């Protein structure tokens, strides 16, 4: 499974796989106390789904998508705030917070295939804060092979983040190291802080450089603090984009080549009042010491922009609405980047016509609209130059739903990737897919109609659970179903 996720584009393949559609679980009525659903993953017990809200519920579906087990997590007094579920070959572990009078403990509870406790919980870490504060500020990041989890937690004093506590745990629940990184920065400066952990267990904290009085926009320079798993030594270095960054940049560890990738869209104009992307920057650093190994700034190709926007090459070639959604690493040191156009807007509409019984008047209500449109993809060579680009058209528009059923599910099949999405946001829509191969050629296919299957899919909550398999949740009229698509 991890091999397929790591190496997105390996071989050139002109023949696209055909999706095998045909697996739907029976409907399960959801309690009003549950308002979120998340696919945890798949192991030998089956497919594990988490429902959360004012309670926590676990469903396990077998290979035929029949409900094999269900358990409501009944935490004891002082326990709660489930942070993470780790799956083993069979069974798994629950990571949760336990509150005491003057401290909060991060606990790990091993469970069996039916999510029943099988031993006493293990204390992973201790925090000198209330449970609700820890729950709001504790974050974690998994290594790509999922053998290490890095928890990071800010320690505040006098309105500042003085330290970042970094705790690394291996798959067996053993704490590998605990480190305190000196920060001494206002909380707002750490809003975009990122943490990474590589497959060897080395940890990274990445955050923006300090701003001066003339620079009130997001910085183009970032600090990196690396924690060595073997000796706990901390190494600091700076990574820098020479241009203003548009949107949120991407950071990833290339475990095969030992590098840190720093990439994203850049804005040549650099005007916060007229921000847009002119091209893509691709920077590669030696992960242990921060030595710059590759630097490339690529404007969007004119032919690509003309095809995407319909504007002639002489007009402004800038992107305003695209945000990077996925970054997959190539085994040769290159990468595949995908972005999606997202527009959030609002409008006022009349809700009452003039009254004939009294003084005429109108009332208005605000409608929030969500548009999730085209997907674009770039494949980058190891030197950062663009290998190819692709455009995949879609148009999804909805109102007052936060784009709940919009966007796409993603599956990586080594030499090809698939984007699964609804052709419109309604229960009568079909599930479509773009199949994109390693040469940049895409093909659109219709998988099935939702009405005939009695589902309303949530594609962006879909999860790849095997090299050729993705599962997507459906919630329709208060009932849940699990949908599987295989290639």
TITORVO-377222 format. One line per 2 residues: number of its first residue (from 1); their letters; for each residue x, y, z of C-alpha. Coordinates in nm, 3 decimals. Layout:
BEGIN
NUM = a = X,Y,Z | ...
! end
This chain:
BEGIN
1 = xx = 0.000,0.000,0.000 | 0.270,0.251,0.098
3 = xx = 0.463,0.182,-0.223 | 0.168,0.291,-0.434
5 = xx = 0.120,0.607,-0.231 | 0.487,0.702,-0.244
7 = xx = 0.566,0.649,-0.610 | 0.297,0.815,-0.811
9 = xx = 0.448,0.823,-1.158 | 0.687,0.542,-1.247
11 = xx = 0.611,0.400,-1.590 | 0.453,0.534,-1.906
13 = xx = 0.126,0.352,-1.963 | -0.127,0.432,-2.233
15 = xx = -0.394,0.177,-2.128 | -0.611,0.292,-1.840
17 = xx = -0.758,0.053,-1.586 | -1.133,0.013,-1.576
19 = xx = -1.305,0.074,-1.242 | -1.494,-0.223,-1.102
21 = xx = -1.807,-0.072,-0.953 | -2.023,-0.294,-0.742
23 = xx = -1.987,-0.275,-0.364 | -2.230,-0.090,-0.138
25 = xx = -2.302,-0.151,0.228 | -2.660,-0.169,0.354
27 = xx = -2.800,0.157,0.495 | -2.740,0.227,0.864
29 = xx = -2.949,0.488,1.040 | -2.731,0.753,1.210
31 = xx = -2.801,0.895,1.554 | -2.861,1.270,1.582
33 = xx = -2.564,1.272,1.821 | -2.329,1.195,1.530
35 = xx = -2.240,1.467,1.281 | -1.904,1.364,1.136
37 = xx = -1.781,1.056,0.951 | -1.424,0.955,0.871
39 = xx = -1.278,0.650,0.697 | -0.994,0.528,0.922
41 = xx = -0.861,0.255,0.694 | -0.855,-0.117,0.626
43 = xx = -0.686,-0.410,0.798 | -0.752,-0.785,0.827
45 = xx = -1.063,-0.714,1.034 | -1.220,-0.509,0.754
47 = xx = -1.296,-0.144,0.681 | -1.297,0.080,0.990
49 = xx = -1.522,0.387,0.997 | -1.539,0.645,1.275
51 = xx = -1.852,0.848,1.351 | -1.818,1.136,1.594
53 = xx = -2.017,1.413,1.755 | -2.137,1.412,2.114
55 = xx = -2.034,1.045,2.118 | -1.783,0.824,1.937
57 = xx = -1.897,0.522,1.733 | -1.686,0.269,1.541
59 = xx = -1.818,0.052,1.257 | -1.623,-0.237,1.104
61 = xx = -1.732,-0.370,0.764 | -1.613,-0.706,0.628
63 = xx = -1.485,-0.774,0.275 | -1.846,-0.793,0.149
65 = xx = -1.921,-0.456,0.312 | -2.149,-0.617,0.568
67 = xx = -2.146,-0.458,0.913 | -1.935,-0.703,1.116
69 = xx = -1.903,-0.506,1.440 | -2.008,-0.178,1.597
71 = xx = -1.898,-0.022,1.921 | -1.973,0.303,2.097
73 = xx = -1.659,0.418,2.278 | -1.762,0.452,2.640
75 = xx = -1.489,0.659,2.801 | -1.458,0.659,3.176
77 = xx = -1.483,0.974,3.388 | -1.200,1.209,3.295
79 = xx = -1.137,1.030,2.965 | -1.240,1.154,2.623
81 = xx = -1.131,1.367,2.329 | -1.025,1.087,2.096
83 = xx = -0.720,1.211,1.906 | -0.627,0.927,1.674
85 = xx = -0.702,0.567,1.576 | -0.407,0.352,1.470
87 = xx = -0.482,0.025,1.292 | -0.263,-0.283,1.328
89 = xx = -0.280,-0.595,1.112 | -0.571,-0.688,1.335
91 = xx = -0.711,-0.462,1.603 | -0.547,-0.129,1.674
93 = xx = -0.496,0.146,1.930 | -0.701,0.444,2.047
95 = xx = -0.510,0.759,2.136 | -0.712,0.984,2.369
97 = xx = -0.682,1.245,2.643 | -0.733,1.176,3.012
99 = xx = -0.796,1.481,3.230 | -0.680,1.511,3.589
101 = xx = -0.694,1.805,3.830 | -0.367,1.971,3.732
103 = xx = -0.264,1.793,3.416 | -0.379,1.606,3.109
105 = xx = -0.241,1.272,2.995 | -0.215,1.149,2.637
107 = xx = -0.306,0.781,2.655 | -0.286,0.486,2.415
109 = xx = -0.538,0.203,2.457 | -0.476,-0.121,2.261
111 = xx = -0.800,-0.281,2.130 | -0.889,-0.608,1.959
113 = xx = -1.066,-0.667,1.626 | -1.400,-0.556,1.781
115 = xx = -1.241,-0.248,1.943 | -1.263,-0.397,2.293
117 = xx = -0.982,-0.303,2.535 | -0.720,-0.579,2.561
119 = xx = -0.477,-0.431,2.815 | -0.425,-0.134,3.043
121 = xx = -0.372,0.201,2.866 | -0.021,0.338,2.815
123 = xx = 0.075,0.697,2.901 | 0.243,0.863,2.603
125 = xx = 0.279,1.218,2.730 | 0.177,1.462,3.005
127 = xx = 0.064,1.826,2.964 | 0.026,2.085,3.240
129 = xx = -0.301,2.219,3.094 | -0.671,2.142,3.109
131 = xx = -0.807,1.874,2.878 | -1.005,2.119,2.662
133 = xx = -0.695,2.333,2.604 | -0.485,2.032,2.509
135 = xx = -0.759,1.909,2.277 | -0.765,2.246,2.098
137 = xx = -0.387,2.276,2.053 | -0.246,1.925,2.021
139 = xx = -0.172,1.814,1.665 | 0.000,1.518,1.507
141 = xx = 0.160,1.404,1.183 | 0.216,1.049,1.057
143 = xx = 0.515,0.930,0.859 | 0.429,0.812,0.508
145 = xx = 0.475,0.447,0.606 | 0.266,0.518,0.921
147 = xx = 0.528,0.364,1.151 | 0.585,0.690,1.342
149 = xx = 0.353,0.956,1.482 | 0.487,1.299,1.575
151 = xx = 0.274,1.495,1.825 | 0.340,1.866,1.862
153 = xx = 0.203,2.101,2.122 | 0.271,2.474,2.188
155 = xx = 0.367,2.588,2.537 | 0.242,2.942,2.606
157 = xx = 0.368,3.211,2.843 | 0.295,3.586,2.849
159 = xx = 0.101,3.573,2.521 | 0.385,3.404,2.340
161 = xx = 0.460,3.051,2.226 | 0.780,2.988,2.419
163 = xx = 0.836,2.626,2.317 | 0.696,2.358,2.090
165 = xx = 0.686,2.019,2.256 | 0.757,1.740,2.007
167 = xx = 0.687,1.378,2.102 | 0.755,1.094,1.859
169 = xx = 0.588,0.754,1.906 | 0.648,0.437,1.707
171 = xx = 0.389,0.184,1.588 | 0.421,-0.022,1.908
173 = xx = 0.330,0.279,2.122 | 0.685,0.334,2.248
175 = xx = 0.799,0.695,2.286 | 1.109,0.742,2.071
177 = xx = 1.195,1.093,2.190 | 1.053,1.408,2.351
179 = xx = 1.202,1.745,2.258 | 1.130,2.106,2.343
181 = xx = 1.201,2.348,2.057 | 1.262,2.710,2.155
183 = xx = 1.019,2.935,1.962 | 0.956,3.268,2.144
185 = xx = 0.710,3.392,1.882 | 0.356,3.539,1.898
187 = xx = 0.082,3.286,1.839 | -0.020,3.448,1.508
189 = xx = 0.329,3.386,1.366 | 0.283,3.012,1.420
191 = xx = -0.055,2.992,1.245 | 0.095,2.815,0.944
193 = xx = 0.342,2.595,1.131 | 0.382,2.246,0.983
195 = xx = 0.532,1.929,1.126 | 0.674,1.633,0.934
197 = xx = 0.824,1.301,1.036 | 1.020,1.084,0.796
199 = xx = 1.014,0.705,0.775 | 1.322,0.687,0.999
201 = xx = 1.147,0.881,1.278 | 1.333,1.213,1.239
203 = xx = 1.103,1.507,1.315 | 1.071,1.849,1.147
205 = xx = 0.896,2.170,1.251 | 0.853,2.432,0.976
207 = xx = 0.725,2.786,1.039 | 0.740,3.131,0.881
209 = xx = 1.031,3.361,0.939 | 0.971,3.676,1.140
211 = xx = 0.827,3.974,0.954 | 0.972,4.322,0.950
213 = xx = 0.773,4.647,0.948 | 0.762,4.660,0.566
215 = xx = 0.645,4.302,0.518 | 0.291,4.241,0.640
217 = xx = 0.211,3.954,0.404 | 0.297,3.589,0.450
219 = xx = 0.669,3.549,0.431 | 0.866,3.377,0.159
221 = xx = 1.116,3.246,0.412 | 1.069,2.956,0.654
223 = xx = 1.262,2.815,0.947 | 1.315,2.442,0.977
225 = xx = 1.409,2.270,1.303 | 1.505,1.903,1.264
227 = xx = 1.517,1.651,1.550 | 1.746,1.352,1.498
229 = xx = 1.581,1.031,1.613 | 1.909,0.864,1.717
231 = xx = 2.065,1.130,1.939 | 1.789,1.392,1.978
233 = xx = 2.015,1.662,1.833 | 1.837,1.968,1.693
235 = xx = 1.949,2.123,1.364 | 1.812,2.455,1.236
237 = xx = 1.821,2.602,0.889 | 1.628,2.841,0.664
239 = xx = 1.453,2.766,0.336 | 1.353,3.051,0.108
241 = xx = 1.137,3.121,-0.195 | 1.278,3.421,-0.387
243 = xx = 0.929,3.529,-0.492 | 0.611,3.605,-0.300
245 = xx = 0.411,3.290,-0.233 | 0.050,3.262,-0.351
247 = xx = -0.171,3.039,-0.138 | -0.034,2.779,0.098
249 = xx = 0.303,2.622,0.011 | 0.368,2.249,0.025
251 = xx = 0.634,2.068,0.228 | 0.717,1.699,0.203
253 = xx = 0.999,1.464,0.294 | 1.132,1.249,0.008
255 = xx = 1.228,0.937,0.204 | 1.390,0.770,-0.097
257 = xx = 1.625,1.058,-0.184 | 1.667,1.213,0.163
259 = xx = 1.542,1.557,0.062 | 1.290,1.816,0.182
261 = xx = 1.066,1.948,-0.095 | 0.936,2.305,-0.067
263 = xx = 0.707,2.405,-0.351 | 0.395,2.595,-0.445
265 = xx = 0.260,2.883,-0.654 | 0.443,3.216,-0.671
267 = xx = 0.310,3.566,-0.739 | 0.535,3.794,-0.945
269 = xx = 0.326,4.100,-0.863 | 0.343,4.050,-0.488
271 = xx = 0.046,4.279,-0.419 | -0.179,4.144,-0.137
273 = xx = -0.472,4.340,-0.285 | -0.432,4.164,-0.620
275 = xx = -0.287,3.826,-0.531 | -0.267,3.559,-0.802
277 = xx = -0.029,3.289,-0.920 | 0.209,3.342,-1.212
279 = xx = 0.392,3.012,-1.189 | 0.531,2.736,-0.976
281 = xx = 0.842,2.721,-0.757 | 1.016,2.392,-0.684
283 = xx = 1.294,2.388,-0.423 | 1.476,2.083,-0.296
285 = xx = 1.696,2.075,0.014 | 1.909,1.812,0.180
287 = xx = 1.677,1.719,0.466 | 1.938,1.678,0.746
289 = xx = 2.133,2.001,0.690 | 1.925,2.228,0.464
291 = xx = 2.173,2.246,0.175 | 1.991,2.370,-0.136
293 = xx = 2.015,2.099,-0.402 | 1.768,2.217,-0.666
295 = xx = 1.591,2.545,-0.742 | 1.346,2.612,-1.024
297 = xx = 1.086,2.883,-1.089 | 0.856,2.793,-1.379
299 = xx = 0.595,3.034,-1.520 | 0.276,2.864,-1.632
301 = xx = 0.320,2.757,-1.996 | 0.135,2.986,-2.238
303 = xx = -0.034,2.696,-2.419 | -0.156,2.558,-2.085
305 = xx = -0.297,2.894,-1.974 | -0.467,2.953,-2.307
307 = xx = -0.630,2.610,-2.288 | -0.736,2.661,-1.926
309 = xx = -0.867,3.018,-1.940 | -0.945,3.074,-2.308
311 = xx = -0.736,3.392,-2.302 | -0.473,3.461,-2.566
313 = xx = -0.107,3.426,-2.477 | -0.059,3.803,-2.469
315 = xx = -0.307,3.852,-2.186 | -0.235,3.818,-1.813
317 = xx = -0.146,3.455,-1.740 | -0.238,3.442,-1.372
319 = xx = -0.445,3.199,-1.163 | -0.669,3.343,-0.891
321 = xx = -0.877,3.055,-0.754 | -0.658,2.743,-0.760
323 = xx = -0.525,2.582,-0.443 | -0.289,2.285,-0.427
325 = xx = -0.467,1.972,-0.309 | -0.222,1.684,-0.357
327 = xx = 0.152,1.633,-0.389 | 0.285,1.287,-0.477
329 = xx = 0.653,1.204,-0.495 | 0.815,1.030,-0.791
331 = xx = 1.084,0.770,-0.728 | 1.327,0.968,-0.945
333 = xx = 1.302,1.275,-0.720 | 1.031,1.454,-0.914
335 = xx = 0.674,1.513,-0.806 | 0.313,1.527,-0.922
337 = xx = 0.117,1.833,-0.807 | -0.260,1.871,-0.839
339 = xx = -0.466,2.182,-0.768 | -0.838,2.258,-0.768
341 = xx = -1.031,2.578,-0.837 | -1.239,2.673,-0.532
343 = xx = -1.457,2.986,-0.510 | -1.651,3.077,-0.196
345 = xx = -1.895,3.364,-0.234 | -2.217,3.507,-0.095
347 = xx = -2.516,3.695,-0.227 | -2.828,3.863,-0.090
349 = xx = -3.170,3.744,-0.213 | -3.520,3.878,-0.152
351 = xx = -3.722,3.653,0.078 | -4.047,3.851,0.099
353 = xx = -4.235,4.049,-0.166 | -4.393,4.388,-0.085
355 = xx = -4.688,4.347,0.149 | -5.037,4.458,0.038
357 = xx = -5.155,4.489,0.401 | -4.902,4.742,0.525
359 = xx = -4.610,4.956,0.417 | -4.426,4.770,0.137
361 = xx = -4.093,4.628,0.236 | -3.846,4.358,0.138
363 = xx = -3.642,4.129,0.355 | -3.321,3.964,0.248
365 = xx = -3.123,3.657,0.335 | -2.758,3.578,0.273
367 = xx = -2.681,3.271,0.064 | -2.328,3.132,0.071
369 = xx = -2.221,2.962,-0.252 | -1.943,2.708,-0.301
371 = xx = -1.794,2.636,-0.643 | -1.545,2.351,-0.682
373 = xx = -1.434,2.352,-1.044 | -1.145,2.241,-1.266
375 = xx = -0.854,2.024,-1.155 | -0.507,2.091,-1.293
377 = xx = -0.200,1.869,-1.262 | 0.172,1.924,-1.317
379 = xx = 0.437,1.656,-1.330 | 0.784,1.786,-1.237
381 = xx = 1.119,1.639,-1.331 | 1.385,1.593,-1.059
383 = xx = 1.541,1.928,-1.158 | 1.208,2.105,-1.100
385 = xx = 1.125,2.166,-1.466 | 0.772,2.087,-1.583
387 = xx = 0.747,1.747,-1.750 | 0.381,1.787,-1.851
389 = xx = 0.058,1.953,-1.745 | -0.306,1.841,-1.762
391 = xx = -0.649,2.003,-1.729 | -0.952,1.809,-1.606
393 = xx = -1.279,1.999,-1.635 | -1.555,1.984,-1.377
395 = xx = -1.813,2.226,-1.240 | -1.968,2.179,-0.897
397 = xx = -2.191,2.446,-0.742 | -2.381,2.427,-0.414
399 = xx = -2.534,2.660,-0.156 | -2.512,2.682,0.223
401 = xx = -2.344,2.342,0.261 | -1.973,2.432,0.296
403 = xx = -1.907,2.226,-0.017 | -1.988,1.907,0.174
405 = xx = -2.038,1.683,-0.131 | -1.800,1.872,-0.360
407 = xx = -1.436,1.819,-0.461 | -1.294,1.472,-0.530
409 = xx = -1.168,1.143,-0.393 | -0.823,1.035,-0.501
411 = xx = -0.660,0.700,-0.570 | -0.298,0.642,-0.671
413 = xx = -0.218,0.336,-0.881 | 0.159,0.390,-0.920
415 = xx = 0.159,0.465,-1.295 | -0.179,0.637,-1.299
417 = xx = -0.405,0.833,-1.066 | -0.783,0.865,-1.049
419 = xx = -0.999,1.163,-0.945 | -1.354,1.058,-0.846
421 = xx = -1.618,1.331,-0.820 | -1.989,1.407,-0.861
423 = xx = -2.077,1.565,-1.195 | -2.316,1.797,-1.007
425 = xx = -2.409,1.844,-0.644 | -2.741,1.662,-0.617
427 = xx = -2.869,1.315,-0.533 | -2.938,1.260,-0.905
429 = xx = -2.574,1.318,-1.000 | -2.344,1.048,-1.132
431 = xx = -2.006,0.953,-0.988 | -1.751,1.032,-1.258
433 = xx = -1.376,0.988,-1.269 | -1.077,1.129,-1.450
435 = xx = -0.811,0.863,-1.508 | -0.473,1.035,-1.553
437 = xx = -0.177,0.830,-1.674 | 0.195,0.891,-1.636
439 = xx = 0.229,1.068,-1.971 | -0.028,1.333,-1.879
441 = xx = -0.319,1.193,-2.079 | -0.655,1.188,-1.902
443 = xx = -0.983,1.016,-1.979 | -1.322,1.091,-1.824
445 = xx = -1.550,0.798,-1.739 | -1.894,0.769,-1.578
447 = xx = -1.893,0.511,-1.298 | -2.257,0.499,-1.181
449 = xx = -2.565,0.707,-1.109 | -2.636,0.786,-0.744
451 = xx = -3.014,0.754,-0.772 | -3.001,0.391,-0.882
453 = xx = -2.773,0.309,-0.586 | -2.961,0.529,-0.335
455 = xx = -2.649,0.714,-0.219 | -2.526,1.072,-0.183
457 = xx = -2.146,1.055,-0.176 | -1.895,1.268,0.013
459 = xx = -1.597,1.232,-0.225 | -1.348,1.446,-0.032
461 = xx = -1.392,1.212,0.267 | -1.295,0.914,0.050
463 = xx = -0.981,0.723,0.142 | -0.751,0.495,-0.052
465 = xx = -0.724,0.175,0.154 | -0.534,-0.053,-0.089
467 = xx = -0.319,-0.003,-0.401 | -0.626,-0.037,-0.625
469 = xx = -0.913,0.049,-0.392 | -1.090,0.356,-0.255
471 = xx = -1.389,0.372,-0.019 | -1.621,0.673,-0.004
473 = xx = -1.884,0.752,0.261 | -2.244,0.831,0.169
475 = xx = -2.498,1.007,0.389 | -2.851,1.039,0.253
477 = xx = -3.167,1.116,0.453 | -2.987,1.040,0.780
479 = xx = -2.858,0.699,0.668 | -2.496,0.597,0.611
481 = xx = -2.359,0.366,0.344 | -2.002,0.272,0.255
483 = xx = -1.917,0.261,-0.116 | -1.615,0.080,-0.259
485 = xx = -1.457,0.141,-0.600 | -1.183,-0.094,-0.721
487 = x = -0.949,-0.084,-1.019
! end
